[in-house]
Amino acid sequence: MLKQFIEQKLSGFEKFLKRWDENDAVIIRVEVSKNTKHHQKGDVFYAEANIDLPKKVLRVEEVGEDMHEAIDKLKDRLKNEVSKIKERAAEH
């Protein structure tokens, strides 16, 4: 169920990363976990994504009060970071 949620949230990145994805060159790795066992309140869930682009690795980490919140925040931040990279590439 969680795997499906992550795939659903990150599936839209294919169109953003298409320009770098020659011969399946782009790899997205996602890790989700609970920060600590002794926390009872606050941001205890952790989501991390690493996107291997040619000549660059994009890494984003987020935390949330539940796993879905952490993944949603991760997706939004990834979108912003990929947009920044695309804007820089367009400037050159």
N, C-alpha and C positions, 0 to 999 in steps of 0.2 A: 504494500500500500504506500509506504513512504517512498520507495523507489519510483513508483508511478507518479507521485506528486512531484518529485524532483525532475523527472523526465518531462512532465507536462510544463513545469515552470521554465525549464531551460531549453525546450525545443525551439523556441523562437530565435535563439541565437544563431541558428544555422544560416539565416539570411544575412546577419551582421558579419559573420565570419567567412562567408563564401569566397571573398576575394583572396583569402590566405589558404583556403582549403584545397590545394592542389594535391592530388594523390593521397587524400586523407591525412594531410600534414597537420591539421589542428586536432588536438586532443583536449577534452575537458574532463578533469578529475574533480569529484566532489566528495567531501568528507563531512559527516554530521555526527555530533556526539553531545553528550551532556558534560558540561564543564567540570563539575565536582559533585561528589556524592553527599557532601555535608551542607550544601546550599539548600535552603527551603524556599527562598523568595528571590525575586530579581532575575536578572539575565543569566540563566543557567544553561541554555542550549546554544550550541556552537555550530556554525556552518562555514565551510571553507571551500573555495573553488580555485583550481589552478587551470589556466588555459595555456597550453603550449602552442604558441604561434611560431612561425619561422623567425628565428633570431631574437625571440622575445618570449618571456613567460609572464603572464598576467596572473597575479594572486590577489584574492579578495577574501576577507574574513568578516563575519558578522555574528552577533549574538542576539538572542531573543528570549522572551519568557516562555515560549513554546517552540517546538521544532518548526512548525509552519511559519511562524513569524520570522525566525532566523533565516529560513530559506527565501521568503519573500524579500527581506531586506538584502540578502545576498544577490538575488536576481536584479533588483533595482540598481544596486551598486555596480554589478557587472555590466549592465547596460550603459551606465554612465561612463565607465572606464573604457569600454569598447568604442563608444562614441568619441571620446577624447582621442583615442589612437587613430580612428578614421579621420578625424578633423586634422590632426597633425600630418597624416600621410597626404591629405588633399592639399595642404599648404605647400608641401614640397613638390 
